[in-house]
Amino acid sequence: MAINEKMTIAEILKARPDAARILQQFGMHCIGCAVAAGETLEGAAKAHEVNLEELLRALRIES
């Protein structure tokens, strides 16, 4: 499954549990919080002031 910015954090983690490590490297430490269940990767990146393209690249390289 290709990861994209419209996927929720929960969807990404379900498909790729190892993505938690990458998200944490980008400062997204609340991946288990209630908001993560419905928040898109795009929304999370914006909320955490993370460059979305860099995050997507890291998630895709590791897949």
Secondary structure as GFF3:
##gff-version 3
##sequence-region A 1 63
A	DSSP	alpha_helix	9	15	.	.	.	ID=ss1
A	DSSP	alpha_helix	19	25	.	.	.	ID=ss2
A	DSSP	three_ten_helix	34	37	.	.	.	ID=ss3
A	DSSP	alpha_helix	41	47	.	.	.	ID=ss4
A	DSSP	alpha_helix	52	61	.	.	.	ID=ss5
###
